[in-house]
Amino acid sequence: MQPAPPDRQPPDAHSLDEDTLAFVRRVFQYARSGDTAGLAGLLDQGLPPNLRNERGDSLLMLACYHGHHATARALLAHGADPELMNDAGQTPLAGVAFKGDLALASLLLEHGARPDTAGPGGKDALMFAAMFNRVGIARLLLARGADPGTRDADGVSALEAARRMGAQDTAALLAGLA
């Protein structure tokens, strides 16, 4: 990704006035707390649905990570990108796999999240589901085409990751596929 031209650089946080900073904080708090009405009203007025915070977390990532289904639906309806990674290289689907919310995993997949997207370290949502013993999500991801043979940057598969973390149920599921 190329940097924005000099005349289009984002403002430095220190140059923003307090009202603007308070507004930005409120927007991200809407996503974190699941204030669907507040966020949807701003989205209807043109707020970019892929706005990201200082850690690269999108509004969708925050809504999903905190389990806010209606807020995630509103963001997706306004064009939020379910594949947008944060600075740690995680997609909302990977975050949901970690947290264990099967309904949100299904919602993201229905709106274009890919089951095999991996961050720079090579970990995909199936690996997170496997490591944290999220059997339902692992089954869903496998049904949607996740490859259990994929390896991360260290050469570790989802099965090996599950075993290392003591996630017996997902390890058994994945071992049964071999």
Secondary structure, DSSP 8 states (H G I E B T S, - for coil): -----GGG----GGGS-HHHHHHHHHHHHHHHHT-HHHHHHHHHTT--TT-B-TT--BHHHHHHHTT-HHHHHHHHHTT--TT---TTS--HHHHHHHHT-HHHHHHHHHTT--TT-B-TT--BHHHHHHHTT-HHHHHHHHHTT--TT-B-TTS-BHHHHHHHHT-HHHHHHHHTT-
